[in-house]
């Protein structure tokens, strides 16, 4: 009896000590009291108080914070490593937070190798590393200008699927610039372009410093294989060819802005609207198809895929339900076929008399066919190959999304597709695709207004100017076809808006470049000889006109200026018709039919016959 009472008393005392320790540790954590926490730790060890992973991690975290204080750094490092070793002796398994914190301590001690070894061995704890686990080693190597070790960390990150973000790419860019690793500088600039888009102020400063350096002055090639340039631009989605530095000589770095038409106010070059590249686009389409087959009746979606292969010349896909139900949440509201017909007719007129494809559920179509006035419109759509009806039990979202991606064309919908984003390739990728392809709409007092995709992308660009066709070539790629669609839409919408001489002189393209007709250069796709770069900075406001951009160009010489007239601008010699925007629009349409009259899958020229949709 006495022994039992004594044991219970000891348990109660221990519980009280543990509770007291936890309470006081919570207080130290809230106030970031490093000295108080290590005092508690010493008392706990002396009293043999039972400690757990969470408590030791909390003290380790306070140690990692304290290393930033010079007067506490040595003590914080000593206690941090001692606590980590104590965890091992207590057979407490570290988690990812433990490894990340101890790696920060090692990096603070200048020991990047130890920080890297910790993360390389994390799998023995059966946990996966995260970006923050790698950061201490990566930033430590970059700070000490150990470029090769920093690249090794990046390779290890890639091997386990951990992606770099702006801070990490900027650090690698900086160490590469400092060490004169020019190929790596080019690579990390394009990593920023593909994953970050708009850069922060500190990253912008690194970019400015590089282009003002003596190493940057010496890099570059005066001549590039134009065929490879053309292929690179097409493959990479526009905005860059990926073949390396262009030109030689000093760079001029300035901060400027970009006007609403995508023209740089510093150098007057036209920025482009950048698409995802061909490989990503194909993966995107396959991902949508795979998910659709999982969720739909496989035979139904497979039938649609086969139908789309035979009817692949649409320029725009229309989310019929989204438009028909727009602003219909009132007492007498329902499905407005007339709103949908307005969109169909508007796209038809804008695209040079080519019908879009409307995706609409079979149940909805049956209801419309019961109304005599609606039936007339539906039958007209069927006659013109406008309508594809999705079968009973299907989700038409998969059909219109797949069609828009597979055909590389425009998608008219106000659906932001948030329920698809995380199931597909990733939010950044998906948002980039939407920026390039989604057309929003509104009806103001019954009048339709389409909001076309922006004329340029908020992304780092190495300006590439892309004539429409090369000599002797009559078949356009998917990306060229979309380019022409966007060009035609732009002219029809804006032919009366640009009366300024400079605007008439520089054709503002949705997809970048100079068109090939009536005196415009048609020989090859070419990149600006100056190899200019444009870098958007992150902005805390939605006012795009105030967004700062870095404009980076080679210093001009007389020879450069001659080249620039050819490749960066529009050769207007002997072309007085450029003063008449509508004639210019007509010329584009004329080129439209001339170039690809024999291309059955093109977006222009004579429309091929198609069977009536099922």
TARAPE-V897082 format. One record per backbone hydrogen bond with DSSP energy under -1.0 kcal/mol. CO is the residue of the C=O (numbers start at 0). NH is the residue of the N-H. E is the energy in kcal/mol with one decimal. If there is no record, write none. Layout:
CO/NH/E + CO/NH/E
This chain:
0/4/-2.1 + 1/5/-2.2 + 2/6/-2.3 + 3/7/-2.4 + 4/8/-1.9 + 5/9/-2.2 + 6/10/-2.4 + 7/11/-2.4 + 8/12/-2.3 + 9/13/-2.8 + 10/14/-2.8 + 11/15/-1.9 + 12/16/-2.3 + 13/17/-2.9 + 14/18/-2.6 + 15/19/-2.5 + 16/20/-2.6 + 17/21/-2.5 + 18/22/-2.5 + 19/23/-2.5 + 20/24/-2.5 + 21/25/-2.3 + 22/26/-1.7 + 23/27/-2.0 + 24/28/-2.6 + 25/29/-2.2 + 26/30/-1.8 + 27/32/-2.6 + 31/33/-1.3 + 32/36/-1.8 + 33/37/-2.3 + 34/38/-1.7 + 35/39/-2.0 + 36/40/-2.3 + 37/41/-2.4 + 38/42/-2.1 + 39/43/-2.5 + 40/44/-2.4 + 41/45/-2.3 + 42/46/-2.5 + 43/48/-2.8 + 51/55/-2.1 + 52/56/-2.6 + 53/57/-1.8 + 54/58/-1.7 + 55/59/-2.5 + 56/60/-2.4 + 57/61/-1.6 + 58/62/-2.0 + 59/63/-2.4 + 60/64/-1.7 + 61/65/-1.9 + 64/67/-1.2 + 65/68/-1.9 + 68/71/-1.7 + 68/72/-1.5 + 71/75/-2.8 + 72/76/-2.5 + 73/77/-2.2 + 74/78/-2.5 + 75/79/-2.4 + 76/80/-2.3 + 77/81/-1.8 + 78/82/-2.7 + 79/83/-2.0 + 80/84/-2.1 + 81/85/-2.1 + 82/86/-2.1 + 83/87/-1.4 + 84/88/-1.9 + 85/89/-1.6 + 86/91/-2.6 + 87/90/-1.4 + 94/98/-2.0 + 95/99/-2.6 + 96/100/-2.1 + 97/101/-2.5 + 98/102/-2.4 + 99/103/-1.7 + 100/104/-1.8 + 101/105/-2.5 + 102/106/-2.5 + 103/107/-2.3 + 104/108/-1.3 + 105/110/-2.7 + 106/109/-1.9 + 110/114/-1.8 + 111/115/-2.4 + 112/116/-2.5 + 113/117/-2.2 + 114/118/-1.4 + 115/119/-2.3 + 116/120/-1.7 + 118/121/-1.1 + 120/123/-1.5 + 121/124/-1.8 + 122/125/-1.7 + 129/133/-1.2 + 130/134/-1.7 + 133/137/-2.3 + 134/138/-3.1 + 135/139/-2.0 + 136/140/-2.4 + 137/141/-2.2 + 138/142/-2.4 + 139/143/-1.9 + 140/145/-3.0 + 141/144/-1.4 + 144/146/-1.4 + 145/149/-2.0 + 146/150/-2.5 + 147/151/-1.8 + 148/152/-2.1 + 149/153/-2.1 + 150/154/-2.3 + 151/155/-2.1 + 152/156/-2.3 + 153/157/-2.4 + 154/158/-1.9 + 155/159/-1.0 + 156/161/-2.6 + 164/168/-2.6 + 165/169/-2.9 + 166/170/-1.9 + 167/171/-2.2 + 168/172/-2.6 + 169/173/-2.4 + 170/174/-2.3 + 171/175/-2.0 + 172/176/-2.3 + 173/177/-2.6 + 174/178/-1.8 + 175/180/-2.9 + 176/179/-1.0 + 179/181/-1.6 + 180/184/-2.1 + 181/185/-2.1 + 182/186/-2.1 + 183/187/-2.8 + 184/188/-2.1 + 185/189/-1.6 + 186/190/-1.5 + 187/191/-2.2 + 188/192/-1.8 + 189/193/-2.2 + 190/194/-2.2 + 191/195/-2.2 + 191/196/-2.2 + 195/197/-1.4 + 198/537/-3.5 + 199/203/-2.4 + 200/204/-2.0 + 201/205/-1.4 + 202/206/-2.2 + 203/207/-2.7 + 204/208/-2.3 + 205/209/-2.1 + 206/210/-2.2 + 207/211/-1.2 + 209/212/-1.9 + 212/216/-1.1 + 214/218/-1.0 + 216/248/-2.5 + 220/246/-2.9 + 224/228/-2.1 + 225/229/-2.5 + 226/230/-2.4 + 227/231/-2.7 + 228/232/-2.6 + 229/233/-2.1 + 230/234/-2.7 + 231/235/-2.3 + 232/237/-1.8 + 234/277/-1.4 + 236/274/-3.4 + 238/461/-2.1 + 244/220/-1.5 + 249/554/-2.6 + 251/552/-2.1 + 253/550/-3.0 + 255/548/-2.5 + 256/264/-2.7 + 258/261/-2.3 + 261/270/-3.5 + 262/258/-2.3 + 263/267/-1.8 + 268/263/-2.8 + 271/456/-2.6 + 276/280/-2.6 + 277/281/-2.3 + 278/282/-2.2 + 279/283/-2.6 + 280/284/-2.3 + 281/285/-2.3 + 282/286/-2.5 + 283/287/-2.3 + 284/288/-2.4 + 285/289/-2.6 + 286/290/-2.4 + 287/291/-2.7 + 288/292/-2.5 + 289/293/-1.5 + 290/294/-1.5 + 291/295/-2.9 + 296/300/-1.9 + 297/301/-2.6 + 298/302/-1.9 + 299/303/-1.7 + 300/304/-2.4 + 301/305/-2.2 + 302/306/-2.3 + 303/307/-2.6 + 304/308/-1.7 + 305/309/-1.1 + 314/409/-2.1 + 315/356/-2.5 + 316/411/-3.0 + 317/319/-1.4 + 317/358/-2.6 + 318/322/-1.7 + 319/323/-2.8 + 320/324/-1.8 + 322/325/-1.1 + 323/335/-3.5 + 324/327/-1.5 + 327/329/-1.6 + 329/332/-1.9 + 334/336/-1.0 + 335/339/-1.5 + 336/340/-2.4 + 337/341/-2.0 + 338/342/-1.8 + 339/343/-2.3 + 340/344/-2.8 + 341/345/-2.3 + 342/346/-2.5 + 343/347/-2.1 + 344/348/-2.4 + 345/349/-2.4 + 346/350/-1.9 + 347/352/-2.0 + 356/317/-3.1 + 357/387/-2.7 + 358/319/-1.5 + 359/389/-1.9 + 360/364/-2.1 + 361/365/-2.4 + 362/366/-1.6 + 363/367/-1.9 + 364/368/-2.2 + 367/370/-1.3 + 370/374/-2.9 + 371/375/-1.4 + 372/376/-1.1 + 373/377/-2.5 + 374/378/-2.6 + 375/379/-1.8 + 376/380/-2.6 + 377/381/-2.5 + 378/382/-2.3 + 379/383/-1.9 + 380/385/-3.0 + 381/384/-1.2 + 385/357/-3.8 + 387/359/-2.2 + 389/361/-2.8 + 390/393/-1.6 + 394/397/-1.3 + 395/399/-2.1 + 396/400/-2.2 + 397/401/-2.0 + 398/402/-2.3 + 399/403/-2.0 + 400/404/-2.0 + 401/405/-3.2 + 402/406/-2.3 + 403/408/-1.7 + 409/316/-2.9 + 410/438/-3.4 + 411/318/-2.3 + 416/419/-1.4 + 416/420/-1.2 + 419/423/-1.2 + 425/429/-2.8 + 426/430/-2.7 + 427/431/-1.9 + 428/432/-2.0 + 429/433/-2.5 + 430/434/-2.4 + 431/435/-1.3 + 432/436/-1.8 + 433/437/-2.6 + 436/410/-2.5 + 438/412/-1.7 + 439/450/-3.5 + 441/448/-2.4 + 443/446/-1.8 + 446/443/-2.6 + 448/441/-1.5 + 450/439/-1.6 + 456/458/-1.8 + 460/533/-2.3 + 462/527/-1.1 + 464/525/-1.5 + 469/472/-1.9 + 476/480/-2.4 + 477/481/-2.3 + 478/482/-2.0 + 479/483/-2.3 + 480/484/-2.3 + 481/485/-2.5 + 482/486/-1.9 + 483/487/-2.5 + 484/488/-2.4 + 485/489/-2.2 + 486/490/-2.2 + 487/491/-2.3 + 488/492/-2.1 + 489/493/-2.3 + 490/494/-1.4 + 493/496/-1.9 + 499/503/-2.4 + 500/504/-2.1 + 501/505/-1.9 + 516/519/-1.1 + 525/464/-1.5 + 527/530/-1.9 + 531/462/-1.1 + 532/551/-2.8 + 533/460/-2.5 + 534/549/-2.9 + 535/198/-2.5 + 541/543/-1.2 + 542/545/-1.4 + 543/546/-1.6 + 547/536/-2.2 + 548/255/-2.8 + 549/534/-2.2 + 550/253/-2.1 + 551/532/-2.8 + 552/251/-4.1 + 556/560/-2.6 + 557/561/-1.6 + 558/562/-2.1 + 559/563/-3.2 + 560/564/-1.6 + 562/566/-2.7 + 563/567/-2.3 + 569/571/-1.0 + 571/574/-2.1 + 574/577/-1.6 + 575/578/-1.9 + 576/579/-2.1 + 579/583/-1.8 + 580/584/-2.1 + 581/585/-2.2 + 582/586/-2.4 + 583/587/-2.0 + 584/588/-2.0 + 585/589/-2.4 + 586/590/-2.7 + 587/591/-2.1 + 588/592/-1.5 + 589/593/-2.0 + 590/594/-2.7 + 595/598/-1.7 + 598/601/-1.6
